[in-house]
Protein backbone atom coordinates (compact mmCIF):
# COMPACT_ATOMS: atom_id res chain seq x y z
CA UNK A 1 0.00 0.00 0.00
CA UNK A 2 1.24 3.48 -0.90
CA UNK A 3 2.11 5.60 2.15
CA UNK A 4 3.04 9.15 1.09
CA UNK A 5 5.95 10.92 2.71
CA UNK A 6 4.17 14.27 2.44
CA UNK A 7 0.75 15.52 1.35
CA UNK A 8 0.19 18.77 -0.53
CA UNK A 9 -3.45 19.80 -0.39
CA UNK A 10 -5.84 22.58 -1.33
CA UNK A 11 -7.73 23.82 1.71
CA UNK A 12 -11.14 23.56 0.04
CA UNK A 13 -10.91 19.76 -0.10
CA UNK A 14 -12.27 19.86 3.44
CA UNK A 15 -15.66 20.73 1.95
CA UNK A 16 -15.92 17.36 0.22
CA UNK A 17 -16.64 13.95 1.72
CA UNK A 18 -13.63 12.33 0.06
CA UNK A 19 -11.40 15.22 1.10
CA UNK A 20 -12.36 14.73 4.73
CA UNK A 21 -11.79 10.98 4.46
CA UNK A 22 -8.30 11.40 3.01
CA UNK A 23 -7.24 13.99 5.59
CA UNK A 24 -8.40 11.64 8.34
CA UNK A 25 -6.77 8.61 6.72
CA UNK A 26 -3.42 10.39 6.51
CA UNK A 27 -3.66 12.41 9.69
CA UNK A 28 -0.16 11.34 10.75
CA UNK A 29 1.45 12.33 7.43
CA UNK A 30 3.13 15.79 7.18
CA UNK A 31 0.99 18.20 5.16
CA UNK A 32 1.57 21.38 3.22
CA UNK A 33 -1.32 23.61 2.17
CA UNK A 34 -1.16 24.85 -1.44
CA UNK A 35 -3.15 27.31 -3.52
CA UNK A 36 -3.36 25.20 -6.68
CA UNK A 37 -2.61 21.52 -7.30
CA UNK A 38 -1.56 22.49 -10.82
CA UNK A 39 1.16 24.91 -9.77
CA UNK A 40 3.36 23.81 -6.86
CA UNK A 41 6.40 26.06 -6.90
CA UNK A 42 8.44 23.82 -4.61
CA UNK A 43 8.07 20.97 -7.09
CA UNK A 44 8.99 23.09 -10.08
CA UNK A 45 12.37 23.88 -8.55
CA UNK A 46 13.41 20.25 -8.18
CA UNK A 47 15.94 18.67 -10.52
CA UNK A 48 15.40 15.74 -12.87
CA UNK A 49 17.26 13.35 -10.58
CA UNK A 50 14.62 13.94 -7.88
CA UNK A 51 11.89 12.54 -10.14
CA UNK A 52 11.49 9.22 -8.23
CA UNK A 53 11.36 11.01 -4.88
CA UNK A 54 8.67 13.41 -6.05
CA UNK A 55 6.45 10.39 -6.62
CA UNK A 56 6.53 9.65 -2.90
CA UNK A 57 4.33 12.70 -2.35
CA UNK A 58 0.56 12.85 -2.71
CA UNK A 59 -1.31 15.88 -4.05
CA UNK A 60 -4.99 16.36 -3.17
CA UNK A 61 -7.08 19.01 -4.86
CA UNK A 62 -10.25 19.85 -6.74
CA UNK A 63 -10.49 19.33 -10.49
CA UNK A 64 -11.49 22.68 -11.95
CA UNK A 65 -12.22 21.70 -15.55
CA UNK A 66 -13.67 18.57 -17.08
CA UNK A 67 -13.35 18.80 -20.84
CA UNK A 68 -14.48 15.72 -22.74
CA UNK A 69 -12.21 14.96 -25.69
CA UNK A 70 -13.59 12.96 -28.60
CA UNK A 71 -11.95 9.59 -29.11
CA UNK A 72 -12.41 7.02 -31.85
CA UNK A 73 -10.71 3.92 -30.52
CA UNK A 74 -12.20 2.07 -27.56
CA UNK A 75 -14.32 4.98 -26.33
CA UNK A 76 -16.30 7.98 -27.55
CA UNK A 77 -14.73 10.41 -25.09
CA UNK A 78 -11.60 10.74 -23.00
CA UNK A 79 -12.77 12.10 -19.65
CA UNK A 80 -10.57 13.68 -16.96
CA UNK A 81 -11.59 11.88 -13.80
CA UNK A 82 -10.62 11.41 -10.17
CA UNK A 83 -6.83 11.28 -10.49
CA UNK A 84 -3.88 12.25 -12.62
CA UNK A 85 -0.36 10.84 -12.56
CA UNK A 86 0.78 7.68 -10.83
CA UNK A 87 3.07 6.30 -8.14
CA UNK A 88 4.78 3.98 -10.63
CA UNK A 89 7.68 5.10 -12.83
CA UNK A 90 7.29 3.71 -16.33
CA UNK A 91 10.17 5.18 -18.31
CA UNK A 92 8.02 5.99 -21.34
CA UNK A 93 4.96 7.42 -19.52
CA UNK A 94 3.13 9.82 -21.82
CA UNK A 95 1.86 11.78 -18.79
CA UNK A 96 5.40 12.99 -18.15
CA UNK A 97 4.97 16.02 -20.37
CA UNK A 98 6.55 18.22 -17.73
CA UNK A 99 8.09 16.23 -14.91
CA UNK A 100 7.51 18.76 -12.14
CA UNK A 101 3.82 18.95 -12.93
CA UNK A 102 2.83 15.46 -14.08
CA UNK A 103 5.14 13.11 -12.21
CA UNK A 104 3.30 12.59 -8.96
CA UNK A 105 -0.16 11.29 -8.11
CA UNK A 106 -2.85 13.93 -7.85
CA UNK A 107 -6.26 13.06 -6.41
CA UNK A 108 -9.40 15.11 -7.01
CA UNK A 109 -12.12 15.00 -4.38
CA UNK A 110 -15.09 16.42 -6.34
CA UNK A 111 -15.99 13.01 -7.75
CA UNK A 112 -19.76 13.59 -7.49
CA UNK A 113 -19.64 16.47 -9.95
CA UNK A 114 -17.44 14.57 -12.39
CA UNK A 115 -19.59 11.44 -12.46
CA UNK A 116 -22.76 13.53 -12.68
CA UNK A 117 -21.52 15.11 -15.92
CA UNK A 118 -20.71 11.69 -17.40
CA UNK A 119 -24.18 10.34 -16.56
CA UNK A 120 -25.91 13.45 -17.89
CA UNK A 121 -23.94 13.36 -21.15
CA UNK A 122 -24.79 9.67 -21.61
CA UNK A 123 -28.48 10.25 -20.96
CA UNK A 124 -28.70 13.14 -23.43
CA UNK A 125 -26.99 11.24 -26.25
CA UNK A 126 -28.98 9.55 -29.01
CA UNK A 127 -26.47 6.70 -29.15
CA UNK A 128 -24.79 4.57 -26.49
CA UNK A 129 -21.58 6.29 -25.35
CA UNK A 130 -18.44 4.85 -23.80
CA UNK A 131 -16.33 7.08 -21.56
CA UNK A 132 -12.60 6.51 -21.03
CA UNK A 133 -12.05 7.53 -17.39
CA UNK A 134 -8.51 6.24 -16.96
CA UNK A 135 -6.44 8.07 -19.57
CA UNK A 136 -4.74 10.30 -16.98
CA UNK A 137 -4.03 7.75 -14.25
CA UNK A 138 -4.45 4.12 -13.20
CA UNK A 139 -7.77 3.66 -11.42
CA UNK A 140 -6.93 0.22 -10.01
CA UNK A 141 -3.93 1.77 -8.30
CA UNK A 142 -5.87 4.84 -7.22
CA UNK A 143 -8.61 2.68 -5.75
CA UNK A 144 -6.17 1.33 -3.15
CA UNK A 145 -6.01 4.86 -1.76
CA UNK A 146 -9.47 6.34 -2.35
CA UNK A 147 -11.88 3.45 -3.01
CA UNK A 148 -13.06 5.66 -5.88
CA UNK A 149 -13.41 2.83 -8.38
CA UNK A 150 -15.76 0.93 -6.09
CA UNK A 151 -17.70 4.16 -5.53
CA UNK A 152 -17.81 4.88 -9.26
CA UNK A 153 -19.09 1.46 -10.30
CA UNK A 154 -21.74 1.43 -7.58
CA UNK A 155 -22.97 4.89 -8.52
CA UNK A 156 -22.87 4.39 -12.30
CA UNK A 157 -24.28 0.89 -12.71
CA UNK A 158 -27.93 1.99 -12.47
CA UNK A 159 -27.59 4.85 -14.96
CA UNK A 160 -29.86 4.14 -17.94
CA UNK A 161 -27.22 4.68 -20.63
CA UNK A 162 -23.47 4.66 -21.14
CA UNK A 163 -20.39 2.58 -20.37
CA UNK A 164 -17.11 3.26 -18.60
CA UNK A 165 -13.68 1.94 -19.55
CA UNK A 166 -10.12 2.27 -18.32
CA UNK A 167 -6.71 0.59 -18.71
CA UNK A 168 -4.49 -0.67 -15.91
CA UNK A 169 -1.08 -2.19 -15.21
CA UNK A 170 -2.03 -3.36 -11.73
CA UNK A 171 -3.47 -6.57 -10.32
CA UNK A 172 -5.19 -5.27 -7.15
CA UNK A 173 -8.68 -5.98 -8.48
CA UNK A 174 -10.21 -7.87 -5.54
CA UNK A 175 -12.16 -4.86 -4.16
CA UNK A 176 -14.31 -4.67 -7.30
CA UNK A 177 -14.88 -8.38 -7.93
CA UNK A 178 -18.04 -8.64 -5.85
CA UNK A 179 -19.71 -5.65 -7.50
CA UNK A 180 -22.46 -6.04 -10.09
CA UNK A 181 -21.33 -3.70 -12.86
CA UNK A 182 -24.37 -4.57 -15.00
CA UNK A 183 -22.20 -4.82 -18.14
CA UNK A 184 -21.34 -1.15 -17.94
CA UNK A 185 -17.59 -1.39 -17.27
CA UNK A 186 -14.84 -2.47 -19.67
CA UNK A 187 -11.43 -3.08 -18.07
CA UNK A 188 -8.36 -3.35 -20.28
CA UNK A 189 -5.15 -4.82 -18.92
CA UNK A 190 -1.87 -3.54 -20.35
CA UNK A 191 0.79 -6.25 -20.80
CA UNK A 192 4.37 -6.48 -21.98
CA UNK A 193 7.12 -9.11 -21.96
CA UNK A 194 8.40 -9.75 -18.44
CA UNK A 195 11.80 -8.31 -19.34
CA UNK A 196 10.27 -4.97 -20.29
CA UNK A 197 8.08 -4.90 -17.18
CA UNK A 198 11.12 -5.54 -14.99
CA UNK A 199 13.46 -3.09 -16.69
CA UNK A 200 11.13 -0.31 -17.82
CA UNK A 201 7.79 -0.37 -15.95
CA UNK A 202 9.06 0.30 -12.43
CA UNK A 203 6.54 -0.10 -9.63
CA UNK A 204 3.86 -1.95 -11.61
CA UNK A 205 2.43 -5.45 -11.20
CA UNK A 206 4.20 -8.50 -12.65
CA UNK A 207 2.91 -10.15 -15.81
CA UNK A 208 1.60 -13.21 -13.95
CA UNK A 209 -0.39 -10.97 -11.60
CA UNK A 210 -1.89 -9.03 -14.48
CA UNK A 211 -2.97 -12.21 -16.26
CA UNK A 212 -4.50 -13.58 -13.07
CA UNK A 213 -6.37 -10.29 -12.65
CA UNK A 214 -7.79 -10.55 -16.18
CA UNK A 215 -9.16 -14.01 -15.42
CA UNK A 216 -10.63 -12.82 -12.10
CA UNK A 217 -12.31 -9.82 -13.70
CA UNK A 218 -13.88 -11.90 -16.45
CA UNK A 219 -15.14 -14.45 -13.94
CA UNK A 220 -16.66 -11.57 -11.96
CA UNK A 221 -18.66 -10.41 -14.97
CA UNK A 222 -16.57 -7.60 -16.43
CA UNK A 223 -15.87 -7.15 -20.11
CA UNK A 224 -12.10 -7.32 -20.48
CA UNK A 225 -9.59 -6.36 -23.14
CA UNK A 226 -5.84 -6.73 -23.52
CA UNK A 227 -3.52 -3.88 -24.48
CA UNK A 228 -0.06 -4.88 -25.69
CA UNK A 229 1.62 -1.58 -25.00
CA UNK A 230 3.79 0.10 -25.45
CA UNK A 231 5.53 -2.17 -27.92
CA UNK A 232 9.26 -1.47 -27.57
CA UNK A 233 11.54 -2.76 -30.30
CA UNK A 234 14.29 -4.08 -28.10
CA UNK A 235 16.86 -6.61 -29.31
CA UNK A 236 15.14 -9.88 -30.26
CA UNK A 237 11.75 -8.17 -29.94
CA UNK A 238 9.96 -10.75 -32.08
CA UNK A 239 11.04 -13.59 -29.81
CA UNK A 240 10.07 -11.61 -26.70
CA UNK A 241 6.62 -10.65 -27.94
CA UNK A 242 5.93 -14.09 -29.40
CA UNK A 243 6.72 -15.54 -25.98
CA UNK A 244 4.27 -13.05 -24.45
CA UNK A 245 1.53 -14.07 -26.89
CA UNK A 246 2.14 -17.75 -26.11
CA UNK A 247 1.96 -17.07 -22.36
CA UNK A 248 -1.34 -15.26 -22.84
CA UNK A 249 -2.77 -18.10 -24.92
CA UNK A 250 -1.76 -20.64 -22.30
CA UNK A 251 -2.72 -18.67 -19.17
CA UNK A 252 -5.93 -16.84 -20.05
CA UNK A 253 -9.15 -18.63 -19.17
CA UNK A 254 -11.48 -19.94 -21.85
CA UNK A 255 -14.03 -17.33 -20.78
CA UNK A 256 -11.52 -14.57 -21.53
CA UNK A 257 -10.41 -16.07 -24.83
CA UNK A 258 -14.02 -16.37 -25.95
CA UNK A 259 -14.50 -12.65 -26.51
CA UNK A 260 -11.54 -10.54 -25.37
CA UNK A 261 -10.08 -8.01 -27.80
CA UNK A 262 -6.63 -6.56 -28.40
CA UNK A 263 -5.19 -3.06 -28.71
CA UNK A 264 -1.60 -2.66 -29.95
CA UNK A 265 0.28 0.57 -29.30
CA UNK A 266 3.88 1.28 -30.33
CA UNK A 267 6.01 3.35 -27.96
CA UNK A 268 6.46 7.07 -28.44
CA UNK A 269 9.21 8.94 -26.65
CA UNK A 270 10.44 12.47 -26.10
CA UNK A 271 13.41 14.64 -25.27
CA UNK A 272 11.88 15.18 -21.82
CA UNK A 273 11.89 11.42 -21.19
CA UNK A 274 15.52 11.17 -22.25
CA UNK A 275 16.69 13.91 -19.88
CA UNK A 276 14.65 12.66 -16.91
CA UNK A 277 15.66 9.03 -17.35
CA UNK A 278 19.34 9.86 -17.75
CA UNK A 279 19.39 11.64 -14.38
CA UNK A 280 16.67 9.82 -12.43
CA UNK A 281 17.49 6.27 -13.57
CA UNK A 282 21.17 6.37 -14.64
CA UNK A 283 21.57 2.59 -14.38
CA UNK A 284 18.42 1.74 -16.33
CA UNK A 285 18.33 0.56 -19.93
CA UNK A 286 18.18 3.17 -22.69
CA UNK A 287 14.92 2.67 -24.58
CA UNK A 288 15.58 5.46 -27.07
CA UNK A 289 16.97 4.00 -30.31
CA UNK A 290 18.03 6.68 -32.79
CA UNK A 291 18.47 4.05 -35.51
CA UNK A 292 14.85 2.96 -35.29
CA UNK A 293 13.14 6.21 -34.25
CA UNK A 294 12.44 9.48 -36.00
CA UNK A 295 11.06 12.89 -35.10
CA UNK A 296 7.36 13.34 -34.51
CA UNK A 297 6.96 17.01 -33.78
CA UNK A 298 9.15 19.15 -31.59
CA UNK A 299 11.15 17.05 -29.13
CA UNK A 300 9.07 13.91 -29.74
CA UNK A 301 9.99 10.60 -31.36
CA UNK A 302 8.31 7.50 -32.68
CA UNK A 303 9.37 4.44 -34.60
CA UNK A 304 10.07 4.83 -38.30
CA UNK A 305 7.31 3.87 -40.72
CA UNK A 306 8.99 0.69 -41.91
CA UNK A 307 9.60 -0.49 -38.32
CA UNK A 308 5.98 0.11 -37.35
CA UNK A 309 4.80 -1.72 -40.47
CA UNK A 310 6.99 -4.70 -39.63
CA UNK A 311 5.57 -4.66 -36.11
CA UNK A 312 2.00 -4.45 -37.36
CA UNK A 313 2.50 -7.40 -39.71
CA UNK A 314 4.06 -9.43 -36.89
CA UNK A 315 1.23 -8.85 -34.42
CA UNK A 316 -1.50 -9.46 -36.97
CA UNK A 317 0.10 -12.75 -38.02
CA UNK A 318 0.88 -14.10 -34.53
CA UNK A 319 -2.37 -13.00 -32.88
CA UNK A 320 -4.33 -14.53 -35.77
CA UNK A 321 -2.44 -17.77 -35.15
CA UNK A 322 -2.87 -17.94 -31.37
CA UNK A 323 -6.11 -15.95 -30.96
CA UNK A 324 -7.98 -16.60 -34.25
CA UNK A 325 -11.37 -15.58 -32.87
CA UNK A 326 -10.33 -12.35 -31.15
CA UNK A 327 -10.45 -8.93 -32.75
CA UNK A 328 -7.56 -6.45 -32.93
CA UNK A 329 -9.32 -3.12 -32.50
CA UNK A 330 -6.39 -1.06 -33.75
CA UNK A 331 -2.62 -0.94 -34.11
CA UNK A 332 -0.98 2.48 -33.77
Buried (B, 14 or more C-beta within 10 A) or exposed (E): EEEBEBBBBBEEBEEBEBBEEBBEEBEEBEBEEBEEBBEBEEBEEBEBEBBBEBBBBBBBBBBEEBEBEEBEEBBBBBBBBBBBBBBBBBBBBBBBEEBBBBBBBBBBBBBEEBBEBBBEBBEEEEEEBBBBBBBBBBBBBBBBBBBBBBBBBEBBBEBEBBBBBBBBBBBBBEBBEEBEBEEBBBBBBBBBBBBBBEBBBBBBBEBEBBBBBBBBBBEBEBBBBBBBBBBBBBEEBEEBBBBBBEBBBEBBBEEBBEEBBBBBBBBBBBEBBBEBBBBBBEEBBEBBBEEBBEEEEEEBBBBBEEBBEBBBEBBEEBBEEBBEEBEBEEBE
